[in-house]
Amino acid sequence: MKRFKILSLILSLILIASFGLTGCTQPAAEAPTPAPVPAPAPAPEPPKLDYPTRPINAVVGFSAGGPTDVIARGIVPILQEIVGQGIAITNTPGAASATAASGVLNTEANGYTLFFGSEIMSVWQTMGTMDLSPIRDFIPIKLVAEATPVLAVPPDSPFESAEEFIQYAIDHPGELTIGTAGPGTVPHISGLLLEQKLGCKFTFVPHQGGGPAVTAVMGGQVDATIEMVQSMVEAHKGGNLKILASFTNDTIPGLDDIVPIGTVYEELSEYIPYGPYFGLFAAKGTPQEIIDYLEEKMNEAMKDPAWDEYCTRIYLTQIDYSDEEAIEYLTNWTSKAAWLLYDMGAAKSSPEDFGIERLK
């Protein structure tokens, strides 16, 4: 009996301990349900560019019919169709296009007044025309083309070749007159190149652009002109003037009858081809979003088959520079032209005065 009581007591203690342990054991806590991650908010759409809402004015600094005007009238109408607003071309000749450029800079830099410029922009400072730079004062939206200068004489001129013309200028210094688009232009520099390298001498007659210079040679008011081939090729084909030579080392594609002057005078070959650039510029300070918009639309315009056909028809060399590429191109071209003028004694100021480095 005593043993039974002891066993019962032990059994009771075991049961009490078992119940105690069971009571102390807590069920594992469940992990909290994570809060749902909100979906990222959609990126805000960029504000719609409110441009252009009215017609744009593209200013050309030379008379109608000159190379700059002719090229502007090839690309601007295509751009107009893409933009969906009218783009008027306004000719404002004077001071080698610096008058027009100054007028553009004096308007609000809002993209509604643009400048269709050319290589003369690169020598305004050195020539003493105006202290304006294509890089410092303008933003190159797009450089679109280069052109080839040619030497032409009136239809009844006694000269039938560049050799005859240049030999006469050697034998009769200063007697022959050459009409140009103005001091410091490619036609003027090309004539100076002939003088310096071949020993001839001319009298240069400046005009308010290439158009009037071509008209003057067709009418026999000057003995010759040096202008871009696209300004004279139709008159040449029609017998209204005679193109004697191109300032190239190779034949212009499609114009095999025009002699490259570099094949006649080897001493000129390292300096040519020497031709101008053309392109669309905006005043410095124009909002970047407008520059980007115009560059995009110019890219579209230059892909249009009509532009390619236009360039082929008037013997233009297409180029395509914008942003940093355009800056580099303009820097190199400005150095080349400014120092060439200075070295020939035709510039009023040293390019160094304006920080224009002599580049190799």
C-alpha positions as CSV (number, residue, x, y, z in Angstrom):
1,M,0.0,0.0,0.0
2,K,2.8,2.4,0.9
3,R,4.5,1.5,-2.4
4,F,1.2,2.2,-4.3
5,K,0.9,5.6,-2.7
6,I,4.4,6.5,-3.7
7,L,3.8,5.4,-7.3
8,S,0.6,7.4,-7.3
9,L,2.4,10.5,-6.0
10,I,5.1,10.2,-8.7
11,L,2.5,9.7,-11.4
12,S,0.6,12.8,-10.2
13,L,3.8,14.9,-10.2
14,I,4.6,13.8,-13.8
15,L,1.1,14.7,-14.9
16,I,1.3,18.1,-13.2
17,A,4.7,18.8,-14.9
18,S,3.3,17.7,-18.2
19,F,0.4,20.0,-17.9
20,G,2.7,22.9,-16.8
21,L,5.0,22.4,-19.8
22,T,2.0,22.3,-22.1
23,G,0.6,25.5,-20.7
24,C,3.9,27.3,-21.0
25,T,4.4,26.4,-24.6
26,Q,3.2,29.3,-26.8
27,P,2.3,28.7,-30.5
28,A,4.8,30.3,-32.9
29,A,3.8,33.8,-33.9
30,E,2.8,34.1,-37.5
31,A,5.0,36.5,-39.6
32,P,3.3,39.8,-40.3
33,T,1.9,40.1,-43.8
34,P,4.1,42.6,-45.7
35,A,2.4,45.8,-46.8
36,P,1.7,45.9,-50.5
37,V,4.4,47.8,-52.4
38,P,2.8,50.7,-54.3
39,A,3.4,50.7,-58.1
40,P,5.8,53.4,-59.2
41,A,4.1,56.6,-60.3
42,P,4.4,57.1,-64.0
43,A,7.1,59.5,-65.1
44,P,5.6,62.9,-65.8
45,E,5.4,63.7,-69.4
46,P,7.7,66.5,-70.5
47,P,5.8,69.7,-71.1
48,K,4.7,70.1,-74.7
49,L,6.9,72.6,-76.6
50,D,4.8,75.6,-77.6
51,Y,6.8,76.3,-80.7
52,P,6.3,77.3,-83.4
53,T,2.9,78.9,-83.1
54,R,3.5,81.6,-85.8
55,P,5.6,82.0,-88.9
56,I,9.4,82.0,-88.7
57,N,11.8,84.4,-90.5
58,A,15.0,83.0,-92.1
59,V,17.3,85.9,-92.9
60,V,19.8,85.7,-95.7
61,G,22.5,88.4,-95.7
62,F,22.9,88.6,-99.5
63,S,20.8,89.5,-102.5
64,A,18.4,87.1,-104.1
65,G,20.0,84.8,-106.6
66,G,23.4,84.5,-104.9
67,P,24.7,81.1,-103.6
68,T,23.5,81.6,-100.0
69,D,20.0,82.5,-101.2
70,V,19.9,79.7,-103.7
71,I,20.8,77.1,-101.1
72,A,18.4,78.5,-98.5
73,R,15.6,78.3,-101.0
74,G,16.4,74.6,-101.5
75,I,16.2,73.5,-97.9
76,V,13.9,76.0,-96.2
77,P,10.7,75.1,-98.1
78,I,11.2,71.5,-97.2
79,L,11.7,72.5,-93.5
80,Q,8.6,74.6,-93.7
81,E,6.5,71.6,-94.8
82,I,7.8,69.5,-91.9
83,V,7.4,72.2,-89.3
84,G,3.9,73.1,-90.4
85,Q,4.4,76.9,-90.2
86,G,5.4,79.4,-92.8
87,I,9.1,80.2,-93.0
88,A,9.8,83.4,-94.9
89,I,13.2,84.0,-96.5
90,T,14.2,87.7,-96.1
91,N,17.2,89.0,-98.1
92,T,19.1,91.7,-96.2
93,P,22.3,92.5,-98.1
94,G,25.1,94.6,-96.8
95,A,28.5,94.4,-95.0
96,A,29.2,90.9,-96.2
97,S,26.0,89.7,-94.5
98,A,27.0,91.2,-91.1
99,T,24.2,93.7,-91.3
100,A,21.6,90.9,-91.5
101,A,23.4,88.9,-88.7
102,S,23.4,91.9,-86.4
103,G,19.7,92.3,-87.0
104,V,19.1,88.7,-86.1
105,L,21.1,89.1,-82.9
106,N,19.1,92.3,-82.0
107,T,15.8,90.4,-82.0
108,E,14.5,88.2,-79.2
109,A,16.3,84.8,-79.2
110,N,13.1,82.8,-79.3
111,G,13.6,80.8,-82.6
112,Y,11.3,83.0,-84.7
113,T,14.2,84.9,-86.4
114,L,16.9,82.7,-87.7
115,F,20.0,83.3,-89.8
116,F,20.9,81.3,-92.9
117,G,24.6,82.0,-93.0
118,S,27.7,81.1,-95.0
119,E,31.5,81.1,-94.7
120,I,31.8,84.9,-94.6
121,M,30.8,84.6,-90.9
122,S,34.2,83.1,-90.3
123,V,36.2,86.3,-91.4
124,W,34.0,89.2,-90.2
125,Q,36.4,89.8,-87.3
126,T,39.7,89.5,-89.2
127,M,38.4,91.6,-92.1
128,G,37.2,94.3,-89.7
129,T,33.6,94.0,-90.8
130,M,32.1,93.4,-87.4
131,D,33.2,91.7,-84.2
132,L,30.8,88.8,-84.6
133,S,31.7,85.1,-84.6
134,P,29.8,82.1,-85.9
135,I,30.7,80.2,-82.7
136,R,30.6,82.9,-80.0
137,D,27.5,84.7,-81.1
138,F,25.5,82.0,-82.9
139,I,24.4,78.4,-82.4
140,P,24.8,76.3,-85.5
141,I,21.6,74.4,-85.9
142,K,22.7,72.5,-89.0
143,L,25.4,73.0,-91.6
144,V,24.0,71.5,-94.8
145,A,26.2,72.1,-97.8
146,E,29.5,73.2,-99.3
147,A,29.9,74.8,-102.8
148,T,32.5,75.0,-105.5
149,P,33.7,78.3,-106.8
150,V,34.4,78.8,-110.5
151,L,36.0,81.5,-112.7
152,A,33.6,82.9,-115.4
153,V,33.8,85.6,-118.1
154,P,31.1,87.3,-120.2
155,P,29.8,85.3,-123.2
156,D,31.7,87.6,-125.7
157,S,35.0,87.6,-123.8
158,P,38.1,87.0,-125.9
159,F,39.4,84.6,-123.2
160,E,38.7,80.9,-123.9
161,S,40.7,79.4,-121.1
162,A,41.9,80.2,-117.6
163,E,45.5,80.2,-118.9
164,E,44.7,83.0,-121.4
165,F,42.9,85.0,-118.7
166,I,45.7,84.7,-116.1
167,Q,48.5,85.3,-118.6
168,Y,46.8,88.6,-119.6
169,A,46.6,89.6,-115.9
170,I,50.3,88.9,-115.5
171,D,51.2,90.9,-118.6
172,H,48.7,93.8,-117.8
173,P,48.6,94.1,-114.0
174,G,45.4,95.4,-112.5
175,E,43.7,95.9,-115.9
176,L,41.2,93.0,-115.6
177,T,38.3,93.4,-113.2
178,I,36.8,90.6,-111.2
179,G,33.4,91.0,-109.6
180,T,33.0,89.4,-106.2
181,A,30.4,89.1,-103.5
182,G,32.5,91.4,-101.3
183,P,35.8,91.6,-99.4
184,G,36.7,88.4,-97.5
185,T,34.3,86.2,-99.4
186,V,35.4,83.0,-101.0
187,P,35.4,84.6,-104.5
188,H,37.7,87.4,-103.2
189,I,40.0,85.0,-101.4
190,S,40.1,82.8,-104.5
191,G,41.2,85.7,-106.6
192,L,43.9,86.7,-104.0
193,L,45.1,83.1,-104.2
194,L,45.6,83.4,-107.9
195,E,47.5,86.7,-107.4
196,Q,49.8,85.3,-104.7
197,K,50.6,82.0,-106.3
198,L,50.6,82.8,-110.0
199,G,52.0,86.4,-110.0
200,C,49.0,88.0,-111.7
201,K,47.2,91.2,-110.6
202,F,43.4,92.0,-110.7
203,T,41.1,94.9,-109.7
204,F,38.4,93.5,-107.5
205,V,34.9,95.0,-107.7
206,P,32.7,94.2,-104.7
207,H,29.0,93.6,-105.1
208,Q,26.1,93.1,-102.6
209,G,26.3,89.3,-103.0
210,G,27.0,86.7,-105.6
211,G,23.8,87.4,-107.6
212,P,24.7,90.9,-108.6
213,A,28.3,89.8,-109.3
214,V,26.9,87.1,-111.8
215,T,24.6,89.7,-113.3
216,A,27.6,92.1,-113.8
217,V,29.7,89.5,-115.6
218,M,26.7,88.4,-117.8
219,G,26.3,92.1,-118.8
220,G,30.0,92.6,-119.4
221,Q,30.3,95.2,-116.6
222,V,33.3,93.3,-115.3
223,D,35.8,91.1,-117.1
224,A,35.2,88.1,-114.9
225,T,33.7,86.9,-111.7
226,I,34.5,84.1,-109.3
227,E,31.3,82.6,-107.9
228,M,29.7,79.4,-106.9
229,V,29.0,77.0,-109.7
230,Q,25.3,76.6,-108.8
231,S,24.8,80.4,-109.4
232,M,26.2,80.2,-113.0
233,V,25.8,76.7,-114.3
234,E,22.5,77.4,-116.1
235,A,23.8,80.6,-117.6
236,H,26.9,78.7,-118.7
237,K,24.8,76.0,-120.4
238,G,22.7,78.7,-122.0
239,G,25.6,80.6,-123.4
240,N,25.1,83.7,-121.3
241,L,28.6,83.4,-119.7
242,K,31.6,81.2,-120.0
243,I,33.0,79.2,-117.1
244,L,36.8,78.8,-117.7
245,A,37.8,76.8,-114.6
246,S,36.7,75.4,-111.3
247,F,38.8,75.9,-108.1
248,T,39.2,72.1,-107.7
249,N,41.7,69.4,-108.5
250,D,39.1,67.1,-109.9
251,T,36.3,67.5,-112.4
252,I,32.9,68.5,-110.9
253,P,30.7,65.5,-111.4
254,G,28.4,66.2,-114.3
255,L,30.4,69.2,-115.6
256,D,33.2,67.5,-117.5
257,D,33.7,70.5,-119.8
258,I,34.9,72.7,-116.9
259,V,38.6,72.4,-116.4
260,P,39.8,72.0,-112.7
261,I,42.4,74.8,-112.3
262,G,44.5,72.5,-110.1
263,T,45.3,70.4,-113.1
264,V,46.6,73.5,-114.9
265,Y,48.5,75.1,-112.1
266,E,50.1,72.6,-109.8
267,E,51.1,75.4,-107.4
268,L,47.5,75.9,-106.5
269,S,46.6,72.2,-105.9
270,E,47.5,72.2,-102.2
271,Y,45.1,75.1,-101.5
272,I,42.0,73.8,-103.2
273,P,39.3,72.8,-103.2
274,Y,38.4,75.9,-101.3
275,G,34.7,76.5,-101.0
276,P,32.1,78.0,-98.7
277,Y,29.8,76.4,-96.1
278,F,26.1,77.1,-95.7
279,G,23.8,76.4,-92.8
280,L,21.0,77.5,-90.4
281,F,22.0,79.4,-87.3
282,A,20.1,80.7,-84.2
283,A,21.2,83.6,-82.0
284,K,23.1,82.5,-78.9
285,G,20.7,82.4,-76.0
286,T,17.9,80.6,-77.9
287,P,16.3,78.0,-75.6
288,Q,17.9,74.6,-76.0
289,E,14.6,72.8,-76.5
290,I,14.0,75.0,-79.6
291,I,17.4,74.3,-80.9
292,D,16.8,70.6,-80.4
293,Y,13.4,70.8,-82.2
294,L,14.9,72.7,-85.2
295,E,17.8,70.3,-85.4
296,E,15.4,67.3,-85.4
297,K,13.3,68.9,-88.2
298,M,16.4,69.8,-90.2
299,N,17.5,66.2,-90.0
300,E,14.1,65.2,-91.5
301,A,14.4,67.8,-94.2
302,M,17.8,66.7,-95.2
303,K,16.5,63.1,-95.6
304,D,13.9,64.2,-98.0
305,P,14.6,63.0,-101.6
306,A,13.8,66.5,-102.8
307,W,16.9,67.9,-101.0
308,D,19.1,65.2,-102.5
309,E,17.7,65.9,-105.9
310,Y,18.2,69.7,-105.4
311,C,21.9,69.2,-104.4
312,T,22.6,67.0,-107.4
313,R,20.9,69.4,-109.8
314,I,22.9,72.4,-108.7
315,Y,26.2,70.6,-108.0
316,L,26.3,71.0,-104.2
317,T,28.3,68.9,-101.9
318,Q,26.1,67.8,-99.0
319,I,27.4,68.0,-95.4
320,D,25.6,67.3,-92.1
321,Y,27.1,68.9,-89.0
322,S,25.4,70.0,-85.8
323,D,26.2,70.3,-82.1
324,E,29.9,69.6,-81.3
325,E,30.7,68.5,-84.8
326,A,29.5,71.8,-86.2
327,I,31.6,73.7,-83.6
328,E,34.7,71.7,-84.6
329,Y,34.0,72.3,-88.3
330,L,33.5,76.0,-87.9
331,T,36.6,76.3,-85.7
332,N,38.8,74.7,-88.3
333,W,37.2,76.6,-91.2
334,T,37.5,79.9,-89.4
335,S,41.2,79.3,-88.7
336,K,41.9,78.4,-92.3
337,A,40.1,81.4,-93.8
338,A,41.2,84.0,-91.3
339,W,44.9,83.1,-91.4
340,L,44.8,82.8,-95.3
341,L,43.5,86.3,-95.5
342,Y,46.0,87.6,-93.0
343,D,48.9,85.9,-94.7
344,M,47.9,87.4,-98.0
345,G,47.8,90.9,-96.5
346,A,44.1,91.3,-97.1
347,A,43.0,91.3,-93.5
348,K,42.8,94.3,-91.3
349,S,43.5,92.5,-88.1
350,S,45.4,89.5,-87.0
351,P,43.3,86.5,-86.1
352,E,45.2,86.3,-82.9
353,D,43.5,89.5,-81.8
354,F,40.3,87.4,-81.6
355,G,41.7,84.3,-80.2
356,I,41.6,82.4,-83.5
357,E,44.4,79.9,-83.4
358,R,46.5,78.9,-86.4
359,L,45.6,75.3,-86.8
360,K,47.5,72.8,-88.9
